[in-house]
Amino acid sequence: PSWFFKAPNWCTEPEPAGRGPLSSARASNFTPARLCNQHALQRTDYRQRTLESLQAAWWSWPKAHVKDLEEILRAHLQEDVFRRRFKEASADMDSPADKAQVFLKLCSDLQDRSISSLLDEQNGVVDWLTIA
């Protein structure tokens, strides 16, 4: 029957007169129960809640938001790379003057680095929870 192959939202659509699982030419004293495809409803709900929200187009983001996110990502990557490099370089140093020299050198090295080069140095690892 044609009513069986409806869209997933069978429970929310009104049933057309004279069609459906229990409709017939004879009179009935009860209202027929509506068939409800629970899996289809769950699938539709999942599609609306999850999949459609993941389809946000990149052009729908304001340019200011994209720029802010890039700046935050770059700053976070610079900090991670700086901490790792400073720890490695100053591991055997005792003098605060030597550590200050390493600090200034690393700051100048990382100042103009691009996001892609910083990501390469971090092997693509980003702590997105910290950025969020």
N, C-alpha and C positions, 0 to 999 in steps of 0.2 A: 504494500500500500504506500501511497505517496506521503502520508503523515509520518511514516517511519524514518524517512530520509531527510528530516528537517535539520535546520541549523542546530548547534549545540545548546541553545537556550530554550529548550522545549518547555521548561517549567514556567517561563516568564511570558511566553507569547500566548495570547488568547487562542483557544482552539476554534477553528472555523465550524460553523454550524453544519451538521450532517456529515462530518468527517471525524475520524479519530478511532481509537481502539474499540470502543464499545458502542459506537453509534450504529443504529440500525433503523429500519422502518417502523419497528414496533415501539410503543410508548414504554417509558421506563420510570420507575418510582424513585430512582436515586440518581445522583449526579455521578457520572463516571470519574474514576480516579485518573488524575493526569499522570501520564508516563513521564519520568524524569531521568534523563541520562546523567547520572552523577559524575561519571568520568569526563564527559564532555563539558559539564559545568566547571569542574575543577581545572580542566585544561584551559578553558576560556579565562577563568579567574587568574591562573598562572600567567597566561599570555598577557593579560592586561596589567597585572601587578609587576611582572618581572621583565618579560621580553620587550614590551613596548617602551619601558623606561630605559632600557639599554640601547635603544635605537636613537638616542639624542644625536642629532647631526652636529658636526663640529662648527658649522657656520651659524648655528643657533646660539652659540655662546657669544656674549659681547666681547669685543676685542680687548677691553680693559681687563676682563676676567681672565682671559687667556694669558695676557701679559703678566698679570699678578701671579698666576700659577707658575709660569715659567721663571719668574724672579724668585719665588719661594723655593721651587725645585733646585734652581742653580745655587742658591744660598745654602740649602741643606746639603747638597752634594759637595760644595766647597768645604763646609764644616766637617763632613765625614772624611774627606780626603785629607784635610789639614790635620785632624786628630790622628789618623793612622800614620801619616808621614812624620808628624812631630814626635810621636811615640817611638817610631823606629829610629829617627835621627838623634834624638836626645837620650836614648837608652843608656849610653855609656858616658854621658856628660855630667859633670858635677858642678861646673861653674855656671852661675846665673847669666853671666855675660855671654857665654857660648850659647846657652839656650835662647837668649834674646836675639842673637845673630841668626840662629836657625829659624826662630819665629818670624823675623822680618823677611828673611829670604823666602820662606814658604808663603807668606802673605803676598809678596810681590809676584811669585810664580803663579799663584792661583787666582789672582785678581781678574785677569782677562780671559780665563779659560771658558770654553763653550760648554754647554750642557752635554753635548754628545761626547766630547773628550773626557769630561768628568764621569759620565756613565761608563765609558770604556774602561777607565781606571778602576771603577767600582764593580766591574764585571756585570753591569746592568742591574745591580741590586739597589733598590730604593725602599726606604722605610716610609711607606705611604701613610701609615697611621700617625707617625710623627708629623708629617706634612699636613695632614688633615687637621 
